[in-house]
Amino acid sequence: MPLFDGIGYGGEKTAVILDIGAAFTKCGFAGEISPRAIIPSLVKKVNSSKLVHVLKHEDESELYKALVDFIHVLYFRHLLVNPKERRVVVVESLLSPTIHRNTIARVLFKHYEVPSVLFAPSHLVALFTLGLPSGLVLDCGYNESLALPVYEGVPMLKAWEALPLAARSLHDYLSAQLMETCTVKTAREESQPLSSIGALEESIVDDIKVRCCFVTKFSRAQDILESQEEGKEDKRPAPPPSVEYPLEGNKVLHIEGKVRENTCEILFQRDGEDRSVATLVLDAICKCPVDMRRCMAENVVLMGGTAMLPGFKHRMLQELTSLIKTDKYAVKLPNVKVLLHSPPARENYIAWLGGAIFGALEVLGNRSVSRENYLQAGSLPDWCDQALSEDERTPIHTRK
């Protein structure tokens, strides 16, 4: 029996905290400072050995089977506990599809027979790690970057902003640049274009991004942009040094310094609508009531794996400081200074840690949906469900 069995309030065993992300899943126990495991959100496709994302199933029956297999791995390979004995906290995005939420609940309640489940908004619980009731959380994950203000424990859905600029777009850009400019050296010291070998797997591209790429300084990015607009490449700052990345079969990939530096710039370059990852934060703040804007600007929290890139936080702060002085935002945000918090965890599991904090509270049982209530109602209670009582429709963080 694991040493942590039996630890909890009043003899109740600690809850299981699950955060099924677009790229990685975090699982662990309430009250702990980090997840027990962080694994790719992949599962074998039905009747095939191909690995697919656990939530990338349009058919509900296939999604159910995939979640059964995936959660089985979490419980019996990584957590090593009996699911019938522990409550569950599922950290999810507020924009997560309803079919995912309902299917996860059905798997947990009907297949694994857990006592209760609480679905916790990821942006909200991220603020728990700092003890903040209000703030703006920018989640730079895999598929998209999503900014959402939270005021006094209530997510402000009317003010959310999102862009498909995150790890996935970085991988696509980096893969294209590698195929176009990089060469591979074989054991015979013969260099050949990478395109002659074939495209790299996404896992390798992701590893190259993590190990070799970085976010450059704001001033240097401005100099590079000016040289490109003027068409004077001779004025472009000297690129960073190139690196060698080992591939299988004694092959070595030569990655130019320009590729290492330019990859992350797509996050901050303005698109046709003059939007970037940095503008998401200010646009979300401007959607808030006037008396909340200063509070939101002074309490910005960054989370998600993309936010862990070297130099990302510093560049984001410089971008926001520069943007807030422009005509577009100076009128709506006068004399406002943007400040970034430093949570007590790595950016990729801040939301999980917030769920672990809430899962350790004695009120978890009152805030969760019990298995008996779920089986009786046949569905999850929702804030827009008119059949619920007034107390059930009240947000859990505003109840007395």
C-alpha positions as CSV (number, residue, x, y, z in Angstrom):
1,M,0.0,0.0,0.0
2,P,1.4,3.4,-0.9
3,L,2.5,5.6,2.0
4,F,0.1,8.3,1.1
5,D,-3.0,6.1,1.5
6,G,-5.3,7.3,4.4
7,I,-3.9,10.8,4.6
8,G,-6.7,13.4,4.5
9,Y,-9.2,15.3,6.5
10,G,-11.3,13.2,8.9
11,G,-9.7,10.0,7.6
12,E,-10.8,10.8,4.0
13,K,-8.2,10.0,1.4
14,T,-6.8,12.8,-0.6
15,A,-8.4,13.7,-3.9
16,V,-7.0,12.9,-7.3
17,I,-6.3,16.0,-9.5
18,L,-6.4,15.5,-13.3
19,D,-5.5,18.1,-15.9
20,I,-6.0,16.7,-19.4
21,G,-4.3,19.2,-21.6
22,A,-4.0,19.5,-25.4
23,A,-0.5,18.2,-25.4
24,F,0.3,16.8,-21.9
25,T,-1.7,15.5,-19.0
26,K,-0.9,16.2,-15.4
27,C,-2.0,13.9,-12.6
28,G,-1.4,13.8,-8.9
29,F,-2.9,14.2,-5.5
30,A,-4.4,17.2,-3.6
31,G,-2.1,19.0,-1.2
32,E,1.1,18.1,-3.1
33,I,3.3,20.7,-4.7
34,S,3.7,19.1,-8.1
35,P,2.1,16.4,-10.2
36,R,3.1,12.7,-9.8
37,A,3.3,12.4,-13.6
38,I,3.2,14.6,-16.7
39,I,2.6,12.4,-19.7
40,P,1.6,13.1,-23.4
41,S,-2.2,13.1,-23.8
42,L,-2.0,10.2,-26.3
43,V,-3.7,6.9,-26.4
44,K,-3.7,4.0,-28.9
45,K,-6.4,4.3,-31.5
46,V,-9.1,1.6,-31.4
47,N,-8.1,-1.5,-33.5
48,S,-4.8,0.2,-34.3
49,S,-1.3,0.8,-32.9
50,K,-1.3,4.5,-33.9
51,L,-1.2,7.0,-31.1
52,V,-3.8,9.8,-31.2
53,H,-4.8,12.5,-28.8
54,V,-7.2,11.2,-26.2
55,L,-9.8,14.0,-26.9
56,K,-9.5,14.0,-30.7
57,H,-12.4,11.7,-31.3
58,E,-15.5,13.1,-32.9
59,D,-17.6,10.0,-32.2
60,E,-18.7,9.9,-28.6
61,S,-18.4,6.1,-28.3
62,E,-14.8,6.3,-29.5
63,L,-14.1,9.2,-27.1
64,Y,-15.5,7.1,-24.2
65,K,-13.3,4.1,-25.0
66,A,-10.2,6.3,-25.4
67,L,-10.8,8.0,-22.1
68,V,-11.4,4.7,-20.3
69,D,-8.0,3.4,-21.6
70,F,-6.2,6.7,-20.8
71,I,-7.5,7.1,-17.3
72,H,-6.8,3.5,-16.6
73,V,-3.1,4.3,-17.3
74,L,-3.2,7.3,-15.0
75,Y,-4.7,5.4,-12.1
76,F,-2.9,2.1,-12.3
77,R,0.5,3.0,-13.8
78,H,1.2,6.4,-12.3
79,L,-1.1,7.0,-9.3
80,L,-1.4,3.4,-8.1
81,V,-4.7,4.0,-6.1
82,N,-8.2,2.6,-6.2
83,P,-10.4,5.1,-8.1
84,K,-13.5,4.1,-6.0
85,E,-11.9,5.5,-2.8
86,R,-11.0,9.1,-3.9
87,R,-12.7,12.2,-5.1
88,V,-11.6,13.7,-8.3
89,V,-10.9,17.3,-9.4
90,V,-10.7,17.8,-13.1
91,V,-9.0,21.0,-14.2
92,E,-10.4,22.2,-17.5
93,S,-10.6,25.2,-19.8
94,L,-13.9,27.2,-19.7
95,L,-14.0,26.9,-23.5
96,S,-13.7,23.1,-23.4
97,P,-16.3,21.4,-25.6
98,T,-19.3,20.1,-23.7
99,I,-18.9,16.6,-25.1
100,H,-15.5,16.3,-23.5
101,R,-16.8,17.4,-20.1
102,N,-19.8,15.1,-20.2
103,T,-17.8,12.1,-21.4
104,I,-15.1,12.5,-18.8
105,A,-17.8,12.6,-16.1
106,R,-19.5,9.5,-17.5
107,V,-16.2,7.6,-17.6
108,L,-15.3,8.6,-14.0
109,F,-18.8,8.0,-12.5
110,K,-20.0,4.9,-14.4
111,H,-16.8,3.0,-15.3
112,Y,-14.5,3.9,-12.4
113,E,-17.2,4.7,-9.9
114,V,-15.5,7.6,-8.2
115,P,-17.3,9.2,-5.2
116,S,-17.5,12.7,-6.7
117,V,-16.1,14.9,-9.4
118,L,-15.5,18.7,-9.4
119,F,-14.7,20.5,-12.7
120,A,-12.5,23.5,-11.9
121,P,-11.8,26.3,-14.4
122,S,-8.1,26.3,-15.1
123,H,-7.8,30.1,-15.3
124,L,-9.5,30.5,-11.9
125,V,-7.6,27.9,-10.0
126,A,-4.3,29.3,-11.4
127,L,-4.9,32.4,-9.2
128,F,-5.2,30.1,-6.2
129,T,-1.4,29.5,-6.3
130,L,-0.9,33.2,-5.6
131,G,-3.8,33.7,-3.2
132,L,-5.3,36.3,-5.6
133,P,-9.1,36.8,-5.9
134,S,-8.7,38.9,-9.1
135,G,-6.3,38.9,-12.0
136,L,-5.9,38.2,-15.7
137,V,-4.6,34.8,-16.7
138,L,-3.0,34.2,-20.1
139,D,-2.8,30.5,-21.0
140,C,-0.3,29.9,-23.8
141,G,-0.8,26.2,-24.4
142,Y,-0.6,24.0,-27.4
143,N,-3.5,24.9,-29.7
144,E,-4.2,28.5,-28.7
145,S,-3.4,31.4,-26.4
146,L,-6.4,32.3,-24.2
147,A,-6.6,35.4,-22.0
148,L,-9.4,35.5,-19.4
149,P,-9.9,38.1,-16.6
150,V,-11.1,36.8,-13.2
151,Y,-12.7,39.2,-10.7
152,E,-13.4,38.2,-7.1
153,G,-13.3,34.5,-8.0
154,V,-15.7,34.9,-11.0
155,P,-14.3,34.3,-14.6
156,M,-15.5,37.2,-16.8
157,L,-16.6,35.3,-19.9
158,K,-17.6,38.4,-21.9
159,A,-13.9,39.6,-21.8
160,W,-12.0,36.5,-23.0
161,E,-9.7,36.8,-26.0
162,A,-8.0,34.0,-27.9
163,L,-5.7,33.5,-30.9
164,P,-4.4,30.3,-32.5
165,L,-0.8,31.3,-31.7
166,A,0.8,28.8,-29.4
167,A,3.1,25.7,-29.5
168,R,1.3,24.2,-32.5
169,S,1.9,27.2,-34.6
170,L,5.5,27.3,-33.5
171,H,6.0,23.7,-34.5
172,D,4.5,24.3,-37.9
173,Y,6.7,27.3,-38.5
174,L,9.9,25.6,-37.2
175,S,9.3,22.5,-39.2
176,A,8.9,24.6,-42.4
177,Q,12.1,26.6,-41.6
178,L,14.1,23.4,-40.9
179,M,13.1,21.8,-44.2
180,E,13.9,25.0,-46.1
181,T,17.2,26.1,-44.6
182,C,18.8,23.4,-42.6
183,T,21.2,20.6,-43.6
184,V,22.0,17.2,-42.3
185,K,25.6,15.8,-41.9
186,T,26.0,12.1,-42.2
187,A,28.7,9.8,-40.9
188,R,30.6,10.3,-44.1
189,E,30.8,14.1,-43.5
190,E,28.4,14.7,-46.4
191,S,26.0,17.5,-45.9
192,Q,22.6,17.3,-47.6
193,P,19.3,19.3,-47.3
194,L,16.9,18.1,-44.6
195,S,14.2,17.9,-47.3
196,S,16.1,15.0,-48.9
197,I,15.6,12.9,-45.8
198,G,12.0,13.8,-45.1
199,A,10.0,15.7,-42.5
200,L,10.8,15.4,-38.8
201,E,8.3,13.9,-36.3
202,E,6.5,16.5,-34.2
203,S,8.1,15.1,-31.0
204,I,11.6,15.9,-32.5
205,V,10.5,19.4,-33.6
206,D,9.1,20.0,-30.1
207,D,12.4,18.9,-28.6
208,I,14.4,21.2,-31.0
209,K,12.1,24.1,-30.0
210,V,12.6,23.5,-26.3
211,R,16.4,22.9,-26.5
212,C,17.5,25.4,-29.2
213,C,14.9,28.2,-29.7
214,F,14.4,31.3,-27.6
215,V,12.5,34.6,-27.4
216,T,14.8,37.5,-28.3
217,K,14.9,40.9,-26.6
218,F,12.3,43.5,-27.6
219,S,15.0,46.0,-28.8
220,R,16.7,43.5,-30.9
221,A,13.4,42.4,-32.4
222,Q,12.6,46.0,-33.4
223,D,16.0,46.3,-35.1
224,I,15.4,43.1,-37.1
225,L,11.9,44.3,-38.1
226,E,13.3,47.7,-39.2
227,S,16.0,46.0,-41.4
228,Q,13.4,43.8,-43.0
229,E,11.0,46.7,-43.7
230,E,13.8,48.8,-45.3
231,G,15.1,45.8,-47.2
232,K,18.6,46.3,-45.8
233,E,19.8,42.9,-44.6
234,D,23.3,44.4,-44.0
235,K,21.8,46.4,-41.1
236,R,20.3,43.3,-39.5
237,P,21.9,42.4,-36.2
238,A,24.3,39.5,-36.3
239,P,22.4,36.2,-35.8
240,P,23.1,34.0,-32.8
241,P,25.4,31.0,-33.2
242,S,24.3,27.9,-35.0
243,V,23.9,24.6,-33.2
244,E,24.2,20.9,-34.0
245,Y,21.3,18.6,-33.1
246,P,21.9,14.9,-33.2
247,L,19.4,12.7,-35.1
248,E,19.1,8.9,-35.2
249,G,21.5,6.9,-37.3
250,N,24.6,9.1,-36.6
251,K,23.1,12.0,-38.4
252,V,23.6,15.6,-37.2
253,L,21.2,18.4,-38.0
254,H,22.7,21.8,-38.5
255,I,20.3,24.5,-37.2
256,E,21.1,28.1,-38.2
257,G,21.0,30.8,-35.6
258,K,18.5,32.8,-37.5
259,V,16.0,29.9,-37.3
260,R,16.5,29.6,-33.6
261,E,15.7,33.3,-33.1
262,N,12.9,33.8,-35.6
263,T,10.8,30.9,-34.6
264,C,9.3,32.5,-31.5
265,E,8.8,35.9,-33.2
266,I,5.5,34.7,-34.8
267,L,3.9,35.0,-31.3
268,F,4.6,38.7,-31.2
269,Q,4.3,39.7,-34.8
270,R,1.0,41.5,-35.6
271,D,-1.4,39.8,-38.0
272,G,-3.7,41.4,-40.5
273,E,-6.0,42.5,-37.7
274,D,-3.1,44.0,-35.7
275,R,-3.2,41.3,-33.1
276,S,-0.6,39.2,-31.4
277,V,-0.2,37.3,-28.1
278,A,0.6,40.5,-26.3
279,T,-2.4,42.4,-27.6
280,L,-4.7,39.6,-26.2
281,V,-3.9,40.8,-22.7
282,L,-4.6,44.4,-23.3
283,D,-7.8,43.7,-25.4
284,A,-9.1,41.5,-22.6
285,I,-8.4,44.3,-20.0
286,C,-10.2,46.9,-22.2
287,K,-13.3,44.7,-22.3
288,C,-13.5,44.9,-18.5
289,P,-15.4,47.6,-16.7
290,V,-13.3,50.8,-16.1
291,D,-13.0,50.3,-12.4
292,M,-11.5,46.8,-12.9
293,R,-8.9,47.6,-15.5
294,R,-6.1,48.7,-13.2
295,C,-6.5,45.6,-11.0
296,M,-6.3,43.4,-14.0
297,A,-3.3,45.1,-15.5
298,E,-1.4,44.8,-12.2
299,N,-2.2,41.1,-11.7
300,V,-1.3,39.3,-14.9
301,V,-0.4,35.6,-14.6
302,L,1.2,33.6,-17.5
303,M,0.8,29.9,-17.7
304,G,1.1,27.1,-20.2
305,G,4.0,25.3,-21.7
306,T,4.7,27.9,-24.3
307,A,5.2,30.5,-21.6
308,M,8.3,28.5,-20.4
309,L,10.3,29.4,-23.5
310,P,13.5,31.3,-22.5
311,G,12.9,35.0,-22.5
312,F,9.1,34.8,-23.0
313,K,8.2,36.6,-19.7
314,H,10.7,39.4,-20.2
315,R,9.6,39.9,-23.8
316,M,5.9,39.9,-22.9
317,L,6.4,42.5,-20.3
318,Q,8.3,44.7,-22.7
319,E,5.7,44.3,-25.4
320,L,2.9,45.2,-23.0
321,T,4.8,48.2,-21.7
322,S,5.3,49.4,-25.3
323,L,1.8,48.7,-26.5
324,I,0.1,50.4,-23.5
325,K,1.6,53.7,-24.6
326,T,0.2,53.6,-28.1
327,D,-2.9,55.6,-29.1
328,K,-5.0,52.4,-29.3
329,Y,-4.7,51.7,-25.6
330,A,-3.5,54.9,-24.0
331,V,-7.1,56.3,-24.0
332,K,-8.6,53.3,-22.4
333,L,-5.7,52.5,-20.0
334,P,-4.3,55.9,-18.9
335,N,-1.6,55.8,-16.2
336,V,-1.9,52.0,-16.0
337,K,1.2,49.9,-15.4
338,V,1.3,46.2,-16.4
339,L,2.8,43.9,-13.8
340,L,3.5,40.1,-14.1
341,H,3.3,37.7,-11.2
342,S,5.7,34.9,-10.6
343,P,3.7,31.8,-9.4
344,P,5.3,29.2,-7.1
345,A,5.5,26.6,-9.8
346,R,6.5,26.0,-13.4
347,E,4.1,27.5,-16.0
348,N,3.1,24.2,-17.4
349,Y,1.4,22.9,-14.2
350,I,0.2,26.1,-12.5
351,A,-3.4,25.2,-13.2
352,W,-2.8,21.7,-11.8
353,L,-1.3,23.1,-8.6
354,G,-4.3,25.4,-8.2
355,G,-6.6,22.4,-8.4
356,A,-4.4,20.6,-5.9
357,I,-4.8,23.5,-3.5
358,F,-8.6,23.5,-3.8
359,G,-8.8,19.7,-3.7
360,A,-7.1,19.8,-0.2
361,L,-9.8,22.0,1.3
362,E,-12.5,20.6,3.5
363,V,-15.3,22.2,1.4
364,L,-14.4,19.9,-1.6
365,G,-17.2,17.5,-0.8
366,N,-19.8,20.3,-0.8
367,R,-18.6,21.7,-4.1
368,S,-18.4,18.5,-6.0
369,V,-21.0,16.5,-7.9
370,S,-21.6,13.2,-6.1
371,R,-22.0,9.9,-7.9
372,E,-25.5,9.4,-6.5
373,N,-26.7,12.8,-7.7
374,Y,-25.1,12.2,-11.1
375,L,-26.7,8.8,-11.6
376,Q,-30.1,10.2,-10.4
377,A,-30.0,13.2,-12.7
378,G,-28.3,11.5,-15.6
379,S,-26.2,14.6,-16.5
380,L,-23.9,17.2,-15.0
381,P,-25.5,20.2,-13.4
382,D,-24.8,23.4,-15.3
383,W,-25.1,27.1,-14.5
384,C,-27.6,27.5,-17.4
385,D,-29.8,24.6,-16.3
386,Q,-33.1,26.1,-15.2
387,A,-34.1,22.8,-13.5
388,L,-31.5,23.4,-10.7
389,S,-32.2,25.1,-7.5
390,E,-31.1,28.7,-6.8
391,D,-28.3,27.5,-4.6
392,E,-27.0,25.0,-7.2
393,R,-26.9,27.8,-9.9
394,T,-24.8,30.0,-7.6
395,P,-21.1,29.9,-8.6
396,I,-19.1,27.7,-6.1
397,H,-16.7,30.5,-5.2
398,T,-19.5,33.0,-4.3
399,R,-21.6,30.8,-2.1
400,K,-21.7,31.5,1.6
